[in-house]
């Protein structure tokens, strides 16, 4: 049988040969696992299978897709590949467990962030009325919990009939209990209007004097992450801080908003046209001491953009950023990443132009 007789060998060459000779990529074993299920975790063979017709939406005997398996085991790079080939970030098993629920159970913040960036809904409950936040709290995954608190709605929690703090207590995780008591990121009415995508309510509250910076997770970041352009424009017009930071999950040298729109040039330019500090993205100590030493401990743009599920956007993102800076240094790490992209030739020309412009 192909899925276990071939891919279980972990040999790319054998798998390639069998596929080229007509072996079935989607043949299932008695447990309804296909080769795609079996090779979650082996990225080169997985990609080969997907390139040759592997069905990313196929379910096993428990109704679980390969996405669910990758999320359960905290494999962010595999999730990125499966998403690229059409994986459903909101797929649910027959018991209602969503892919994000499985990721919350693994506790891998990279998996959670990747799913959220591709539209995973944190407010989908399973048949036991458990949300991803309940799963993270019960298992004591502190970082996962920090990510899920500000994006889990009160309505979803109310409908579930269960408090995450009870789940944390049931699991015996005192630190998570403290976080749930102290760190709910939703404070103002404006936050709820923005998080619900309510354009009219957002404008009404701002007209009445609501402040854009009263919530630990600022409203602008919520809107950018949800790709609500109209609300982003309204908030920027009300002088929301485009260069704000949210360090609860990821402490970066560059302002947080860019993290949420690397795939979206339109949103990037909207932020950049409204004063986003693009030069911060090139502040890096790898080759020089251009930065202040206090910034060395924060994550640099070159590190952030180098992760496997974001590196594909690095060329286009840097090309856009260069439209909004004067002369900036490109560190060796970022240069190595950029050289693999089609935009590198144009970026090189722009860097030379910017350097000559400064000299003259």
N, C-alpha and C positions, 0 to 999 in steps of 0.2 A: 504494500500500500504506500502511495507516494508520500503522504504527510509524515509518516513515521519511518518508512524504509529509506527515504532519501535525506530529508532535512535533519533527522536525528543524528546523522553522521557528522553534522556541523561542518560539512565540506561544501564550500561555495562551488568548487569545480564539479563535484558530482551532481549537485543540485542544478547547476547550469546545463550540464550535459543531458540530464533527464528531461528538463524543460524543453531543450532544443529538439528532443526526440519525441515530443508530444505528451509527456507525462502530465497528469491532471493536477493543476495547482490547487483546486478547490475540493478535491476529494476528501471526504470526512472519514474519521475512524469511528468505532462504535460509540465513543463518547461525544461524537459530533465535533471533535476538534479538527480543524483544517490545518494545513501547513502554516497558515498565518498565525493561528493560535500557538502552534508549537514553537514558532521561531520568534515570538515576542522576547526581546532581549538580545537577539543576534541581528544587529542592524543591517549588515551587508546582505545576508541571505533574505531577511525580511524585505528589503528594498527590491531585491531581484524578484521575489515572488509577487510583490505588488506591481512591479513593472510588467509582469507577464500575466496579468489578469486576476491576481489574488483579490478575493472579496473582503474588503475591510469591514463590512457590515455583517458578516456571517456570525451566527451565534452558536455556542456549544450547547451541551445537553441541559445546562442550567440557564440558558438564555443570555449568556455573557458574551459580549463582543471582544475582539482583541484590545480595543481601547480600555475596556474595563479591567482586563488582565494587566495591561501595562500600568494603569493608574494604581491598581492594588499593590503592585510591587515597586512603585515609585520610580518608574523608568521614563524620565522626561524626554530623552532623546527619541525613544521609541514612540512616545505619544506624538511628538512633533512630526515624525514620518507618517504615522497613521492619519493624523489630521490633514497633512498635505495630500494624501490620497483619498480623502473624502470621509474620514472617520467622523462620527457624530459625537460632538462633545457633550450632548445632552441625552445620549442613549441611556436607557434604563433596563435593568434586568427584570425578570418577571416579579421579583419581590420589591421592585421599585427603586432599588439602589441605583443611583446615577453614577456616571463616570467620576464626577466631582466628589461624590460621597466616597467612592473607592479611594480617590486620591487623598481625601481628608483622613481616611483610615491609615494610609501609608505614612502620612505626616510629611511628605516631601513638598516643601514650599515651591520648588521649581515647577513641579507638576501642576500644582494648584494655580500658580500664576499663569502658566501656559494655557491651561483650560479656560481661565477667566478672560485672558486676552482674546481668545477665539469664541467668546460668547457663552461659556458655560453658565448656567443659572444656579446660583447658590441656594435658591429658595424652592427647589424641587424636593418634596418629601417622599420617602419610600412608603411601603404599605403599613409599616409600623409607625408612621408619622414622624420618622426621624429625618432630620436635615443634616447636611454635611457638617454643620457647626456642632451638632450633638455628637457625631462620630469623633471629631477631633478632640472635643472636650473629654469624652469618655476614655479615649486612649491616651490622653495627656500630651497631645502634640501642640506645644505652646506656640511655635511659629505659625503653624497652620491656623490655629485659633485666632491669632492676631490678625491674620489676613481675612478671616471669614466674619469676624465681629462687625466691622463697619458696612458690610455688603449684604448681611442677612437682615431682612426686613422684620419689623415688629409684627406685621400682619402674618408672615409665614410662621413666626414663633408662636403667635396667638393661635393660629389654626392647628399647629402641631400639638398644642396643649401641654407642652413640656418645656421646661427651662434648661438651657445648656449648663447652667450652674449645678443643676441636679445631676446631669450626666457626668460632670467633672467630679462631683462628690461621690457618685456611685463608683467611679473609677479610682477614687482615692488620690486625686491630683490637686493638691492644695494650691500650687502655683497657678494652675489654670483657673481655679475658683477665684483667686485674687484678681486675676486679669479680667474675668467676667464681671466682677464687682466694680472694678476701677476704670476699665479701659473701653467702655462702650463709646465708639467714635461718633455716635449720632446725638447731637445736642440741640440743634435749632430746628425751627419749622422750615427754614430755607433748605436745610439739608434734606428733609423728607420730600420737599417739592422737587428738588433737583434729582434725587435718587429715584423718584417715580417718573421722571421725564415730563413733569408738568410745567410746560412753558408759561401758561397763563398764571399759574400760582407763583412761579418763580418771579415773574415780572411784577406781580402784585405785591409780593413781600419786599422786593427791592425798592419799589416805589414808596413803600411805607417805611423805609429806612432800615431794612434788614441788612446786617453786615455779612460780608462774604467770607470773613476770616475767623469766625467764632468757633468753628468745629475743628477738632484735632486733625481729622481728614477733611481738608478743605473742599468746598463744594465744586470748585473749578476742576479738581482732580477727578471727582466723581463723574462730572459731565464729560470730561475728555475721555475717560476710560470707557464710557458708554457710547462714545461717538455721537453725542447730541450737539450738533453744530450750533443750532439756534440758541440753546441754553448757554453754550460756551461763549458765543458772541454777546449775549445779554450780560453774563457775568463779567466779561472783560470790559464791556462798556460801563459797568458799575465799579470798575477799578479793582477787580479781583487780582490777586498777586500771581502773575504768570510765572514768577520765579520762586514759588513757595516749595518747601520741602516736606516730605512725609517720611520720617526716619523710623517709624515703628517696625517696618518690615525690611527696608533696604536703605542704608545710609550712603548717599552718593555725593560726589563733588558737584555734579550737575543737577539743576533743579528737576524735581520729580516728574513733571508733566510729560516730558519727552519719552519716558519709559512706556507710556500708554498709547503712543501714536506713531511708533516707528514704521508701522505698516501703511500708514495713511498720510500721504504727502499733503493733502488738503488740510488736515488738522495740524500737521507740523507747521505749515506756512501760516496758518491762522495764529498760532501761538508766537511764532517768530516775528510776524508782522506787528504783534502787540507787545514786543519788548522782551521776549524770551532771551536769556543770556546764552547765546550760542557759544561764546568763547569758553565758557565753563566746560564744555564737552571736550576741549582740547587741552585742558589743564591736567598735566600728567608728569610725574617725576621719573618716569622710566629712563629718559635720556638726559634730563636736565634738572635744575632746581628752580624751574619757572614758578612752581606752586609754592605756597607757604607750607611749612612743615606740618602745620596743624591739619592740613587736608590729606596727608598721606594715608591716614587710616581709613578714609572713606573710599568707596568704590569709584574707580575712574571709568569714564565712558568706554575706553578701549577694552577694559575688562568686561564690562557689561555687554557690549556689542559682540564679544567674541564667543559667547555661549552658543551651543549648537543650534538652538531653535530661533536665534536672533541674527546670527551671522549672515544669513541670506539677505538681510535688509541693510547691512552696513554700508554697502556701496552707495545705494540711493540716498540713505540718510545723511551720510557725510557730504555727498554732492549738494544736497539741499542746504545743509548747515553752512557750507562755504559761501553761499550767497549772502550771508548775514554777518560775516566777520571780516576783519582786516587780515593782516598777516598772522597766521597761527602756526605753531610747530605741530608736525605729525610724528608721534612717537613711533619707535621701531615696531612695537607690537601692533598698533593700529595699521601701520603701513603694510605689514605682513598680511593682515586680514584683507585689506583693500586690494592688494595686488591680485587677488583671486577673482575679482569682480570686473565686469565689463566697463563699469564707470571709472576704473582706475586711470585710463588714459586721459579722460577729461579732467579728473581730479588733479592729476599731475600738472596739466597745463594751467589750471586755476591757481595751484600753489605757486608756480613760477611767476604767473601774472601778479599775484598778491605780493610776492617778495619784491619784484621789480617796482611795483607801485609804491611800496614803502620806501625803497631806496631812492626814488626820485621825488 
